[in-house]
Amino acid sequence: MTHAVVLLSGGLDSTTVAAHAVREGYEVRGLSIRYGQRHVRELDAARDVADALGIPVVEVDASFYAKLADYSALTNAGEYALPQHRGREAMGGDVPITYVPLRNTFFVTLAAATLESWMLGLIEEGSAVPGDLNPAILVGANAIDYSGYPDCRPEFYDSVVEVLRLGSKLGTAYGVTMEIEAPIIEMGKADIVRYASDLGAPLELTWSCYEGGDRPCGSCDSCVLRAEAFAAAGIDDPAMQER
């Protein structure tokens, strides 16, 4: 069996990945991170999604991270404005101010610590033998329709797997590799919407907007990409219907 920690943000992509893990029969634990982002509406969504999927989720308070990674519109709203009404070409042409310095590196490290602790407990308390374990971190990264983030690319995650193997007791003492699975990383956004729909993922509970509030702003990069994805998939966005 695969033991999986899913980085659950409450958005379309991570919800799809969590639903995928449940369908595959993984033993799933969710991890959501309060990193000092502009709003916590997405964390509310993550809890709702986890409840709907029947998986436990731990929310970690790492709010200090915003003080370190403050060159971003997501961690320093008072200083940097969100890009608005950008087209696809503009989104893919740069690394935007919504990039949070090394956020995914930080998130994967937290997920790996969670996963390694879980696996070491199973091994050293006698509940499992190393050869039977297949631990994985699941991420909702997407390298096709995205906002130019360098830490959403396959080569980034391939490199991190080796770092985790070399830097962990699980890898060096027990020969168990923590894999990183990114099942939607090479899908277009419309394909992700279709796949999520096929999985029965609770998309009506998700939140993608970079702003908080009761309704998505409709103009930030994340809202624009989401709207385009549902339109291209020919599916009404259930989250918009709920609101």
C-alpha positions in Angstrom: 0.0 0.0 0.0 1.1 3.5 -0.7 1.1 5.8 2.4 0.6 9.3 1.1 0.8 12.8 2.4 -1.1 15.2 0.2 -0.3 18.9 0.2 -3.8 20.2 0.3 -4.3 23.9 -0.4 -8.1 23.8 -1.0 -7.7 24.6 -4.7 -8.7 22.8 -7.9 -5.4 21.0 -8.4 -4.6 19.8 -4.9 -8.3 18.6 -4.5 -8.0 16.7 -7.7 -4.8 15.0 -6.5 -6.3 14.2 -3.2 -9.4 12.6 -4.9 -7.0 10.7 -7.1 -5.1 9.3 -4.1 -8.4 8.2 -2.5 -9.5 6.5 -5.6 -6.2 4.6 -5.9 -6.7 3.2 -2.5 -3.8 5.1 -0.8 -3.7 5.6 2.9 -3.9 9.4 2.8 -3.2 12.1 5.2 -3.6 15.8 4.2 -1.3 18.6 5.1 -2.3 22.2 4.8 0.0 25.1 5.6 -0.7 28.5 7.0 2.3 30.4 5.6 1.2 34.0 6.1 -0.7 34.1 2.8 -3.0 37.0 1.9 -6.1 35.1 3.3 -7.0 31.9 4.9 -10.1 31.3 2.8 -8.2 28.5 1.0 -7.5 26.8 4.4 -11.2 26.7 5.1 -11.7 25.1 1.7 -8.9 22.5 2.4 -10.7 21.4 5.6 -14.0 21.1 3.8 -12.4 19.1 1.0 -10.7 16.8 3.4 -14.0 16.2 5.2 -15.8 15.5 2.0 -13.1 13.0 0.9 -13.0 11.4 4.3 -9.3 12.0 4.9 -7.6 13.4 8.0 -5.8 16.8 7.5 -3.3 18.6 9.7 -3.0 22.3 9.4 0.4 23.7 10.3 1.0 27.3 11.4 4.1 28.4 9.6 3.1 32.1 9.5 6.7 33.2 10.1 7.5 32.2 6.5 5.8 35.3 5.2 8.4 37.4 7.0 11.2 35.5 5.3 9.7 35.2 1.8 8.2 38.7 1.7 9.0 39.5 -2.0 5.6 38.3 -3.1 2.1 39.6 -3.5 0.9 36.6 -1.6 2.9 37.2 1.5 3.3 41.0 1.4 0.0 42.4 0.2 0.7 45.8 1.5 3.7 46.2 -0.7 2.9 44.3 -3.9 -0.3 44.3 -5.9 -1.7 41.2 -7.6 -1.4 41.1 -11.4 -4.9 41.5 -12.9 -6.6 40.6 -16.2 -3.4 39.0 -17.7 -3.6 36.9 -20.8 -2.0 33.5 -21.2 1.1 34.9 -23.0 1.8 37.3 -20.2 1.4 34.6 -17.6 3.9 32.3 -19.3 6.4 35.0 -20.1 7.8 35.7 -16.6 7.9 34.5 -13.0 5.2 36.8 -11.5 5.1 38.6 -8.2 2.7 36.0 -7.0 5.6 33.6 -6.8 6.6 33.0 -3.2 10.3 32.4 -2.8 11.0 28.7 -2.4 7.5 28.0 -1.2 7.2 24.6 -2.8 10.6 23.6 -1.5 9.5 24.5 2.0 6.1 22.8 1.6 7.7 19.6 0.3 10.1 19.6 3.2 7.3 19.8 5.7 5.4 17.1 3.9 8.5 14.9 3.9 9.1 15.4 7.6 5.5 14.3 8.2 5.8 11.3 5.9 9.2 10.2 7.3 8.0 10.4 10.9 4.9 8.3 9.9 7.1 5.7 8.2 9.8 5.5 10.9 7.0 5.0 13.5 5.7 2.0 11.5 9.2 0.5 11.0 10.7 1.1 14.5 7.5 0.2 16.4 7.3 -3.0 14.5 4.1 -2.4 12.4 5.9 -2.7 9.0 9.1 -3.8 7.4 10.9 -1.3 5.1 10.5 -3.4 2.0 6.7 -3.3 2.2 6.5 0.5 2.4 5.8 2.7 -0.6 5.7 6.3 0.8 4.8 9.2 -1.4 4.2 12.9 -1.2 1.4 14.0 -3.6 1.5 17.5 -5.0 -0.9 19.3 -7.3 1.8 20.9 -9.4 1.0 21.6 -13.0 3.6 22.5 -15.6 1.3 23.1 -18.6 -1.2 25.8 -17.7 0.5 27.6 -14.9 1.7 31.1 -14.0 5.4 30.6 -14.8 6.5 29.2 -11.4 9.8 27.4 -11.6 8.9 25.0 -8.7 5.9 23.5 -10.6 8.1 21.7 -13.1 9.0 17.9 -13.2 12.7 18.5 -13.0 12.3 20.3 -9.7 10.5 17.4 -8.1 12.8 14.8 -9.7 15.7 16.5 -8.0 14.0 16.8 -4.7 13.4 13.1 -4.5 17.1 12.5 -4.4 17.7 15.2 -1.8 15.1 13.6 0.4 16.7 10.1 0.0 20.2 11.4 0.9 19.0 13.6 3.7 16.6 11.2 5.5 17.0 8.3 8.0 14.4 6.5 6.0 16.5 6.7 2.8 20.0 6.2 4.3 19.3 3.7 7.1 16.4 1.7 5.6 16.7 2.2 1.9 13.2 3.5 1.5 12.7 6.3 -1.0 10.0 8.9 -0.5 8.6 9.4 -3.9 6.9 12.6 -5.1 3.8 11.9 -7.2 2.4 14.7 -9.3 -0.3 13.0 -11.3 -1.6 16.1 -13.0 1.7 17.8 -13.7 1.5 17.3 -17.5 -2.2 17.8 -17.9 -3.7 21.0 -19.3 -6.1 22.7 -17.0 -9.2 21.6 -18.9 -8.0 18.0 -18.7 -7.6 18.5 -14.9 -11.2 19.7 -14.7 -12.4 16.7 -16.7 -10.4 14.3 -14.6 -11.6 15.9 -11.3 -15.2 15.6 -12.5 -14.6 11.9 -13.4 -13.2 11.3 -9.9 -16.2 13.0 -8.3 -13.8 15.4 -6.6 -15.7 18.0 -4.4 -14.9 21.0 -6.7 -17.8 22.9 -5.3 -15.8 23.3 -2.1 -12.6 24.5 -3.7 -11.1 28.0 -3.7 -8.5 29.1 -6.2 -8.6 32.9 -6.0 -5.6 34.8 -4.7 -8.0 37.1 -2.9 -10.2 36.2 0.0 -13.8 37.1 0.5 -17.1 35.5 -0.3 -16.6 35.4 -4.1 -13.6 34.9 -6.3 -12.3 38.2 -7.8 -12.4 36.8 -11.3 -9.4 38.8 -12.5 -6.2 37.4 -10.8 -4.1 34.9 -12.7 -5.6 31.9 -10.8 -9.2 33.0 -11.4 -8.5 33.6 -15.1 -6.9 30.1 -15.5 -9.7 28.4 -13.6 -12.4 30.1 -15.7 -10.6 29.2 -18.9 -10.2 25.6 -17.8 -13.9 25.0 -17.0 -15.0 26.8 -20.2 -12.6 24.6 -22.3 -13.8 21.5 -20.5 -17.4 22.4 -21.2 -18.3 22.1 -17.5 -19.9 24.7 -15.3 -17.8 25.6 -12.3 -19.7 24.2 -9.3 -17.9 26.6 -6.9 -19.4 29.5 -8.8 -22.8 28.0 -8.7 -22.6 27.6 -5.0 -21.9 31.2 -4.6 
